[in-house]
Amino acid sequence: MGTTITMNAGTGLHSLSDDEFKQLIASGGTMKIDQINARLQGPYIGVVFILALGIPVRQERRAYHIDARDFNLLAMRIAAHVLSKAGGAA
């Protein structure tokens, strides 16, 4: 049975039933943490950081998933986070 971990925003994985969530996974509508990191081709990010950025995460078995439609939102929030820590350094 899937576990929902959520903090604000995102597309609403938390509102899906277990069956709907499994169908979304089967249809390629989610991204696992390793897929996210492969696509970012940069520093490794984990589920705790994704949650801290307010992107809903849902667990199925041992894998954590985000809705694939949330990837651009995740990327924008990562960029905003990095820029906020840069302190204007060029």
Helices and strands as residue ranges (DSSP letters): E 3-5, G 13-15, H 18-26, E 30-32, H 33-40, H 47-52, E 57-60, E 63-67, G 68-70, H 71-86
